[in-house]
Amino acid sequence: MRNSEGLPVRAFRPLAGGTCVSREKEECEMRTVAAFLLVVGMMSPALAAPTFFVAPNVYPGSSSDNDLAWQAAVGSFTELDFDLPVPPNSAFSGINTASLEIEATLGGLGGESGNPEFFIGSWGGTDGSVYGTVYDQAILNYDAVRYHSDFVFTFSKPVKGVGAWLYDDGGGTSESMVLKVTEVGGATNDSGVLESGNGNAHFVEGFLGATSDVGITEARFTVLDGQLNPVQRAFELDHFQWGQPVPAVPAPGAMLLGSIGVVVIGYLRRRRSL
């Protein structure tokens, strides 16, 4: 097609509302939409938020079944009680099973280094541990040199969920805890604060856990001071629990968006060949 001066012009076709665009612009916009759908489809697993389970031993009452809701949600799980035949103060580096490796380290304030220590407690009496979370041994946020604010658990495969019972062992001060999980894709989310409300040190704060449909790759249990800031004070972790590995498959939303993107790109390629 040429204009009145004999120069070539692009072919336009009308769209709804009377607007006209060139075929090149139309195809460019369709390619942009297709790329967007593919990117969103790939990212959508990382956008799925985890579900947190914050179950404190509300003072002065307490319970031994704070973890039951998490267990029902996660389905199949494994639990490790740290009453193991190991020397006190020896380091705990992690867990190895046939299908999963879990690395246990310390982090946050105090540095991202070292492993937690086994610690003999045998708590009892009026501190709340008599309600089902008595332990003879747990792991402590101490690496033979200093306290750290975080317990860090890194999973070799994404898992359906993670949780643990936590004990405030700060001498003379009251601490609380929070859980941060990293999901497949790198998104991080924080739980609410686990706080018994007793206002005293030496108390089983309760159970803290999370579940995820896309899988958890890292879990951080952090101790907080009265102003809810991370702090290097003693706390113990026991009855560590984790769900089964999550298969590496896209979420339904990702599959749908990705499929639409593939269809659009296929259409554009076929159209170009015509």
Secondary structure, 3 states (H helix, E strand, C coil): CECCCCCECCCEEECHHHCEEEHHHHHHHHHHHHHHHHHHHHHHHHHCCCEEEEEECCCCCCCCCCCHHHHHHHCCEEEECCCCCCCCCCECCEEECCCCEEEEEEECCCCCCCCCEEEECCCCCCCCHHHCCCCCEEEECECCCCECCEEEEEEEEEEEEEEEEEEECCCCCCCEEEEEEEECCCCEEECCCECCCCCCCCEEEEEEEEEEEEEEEEEEEEEECCCCCECCCCEEEEEEEEECECCCCCCHHHHHHHHHHHHHHHHHHHHHHC
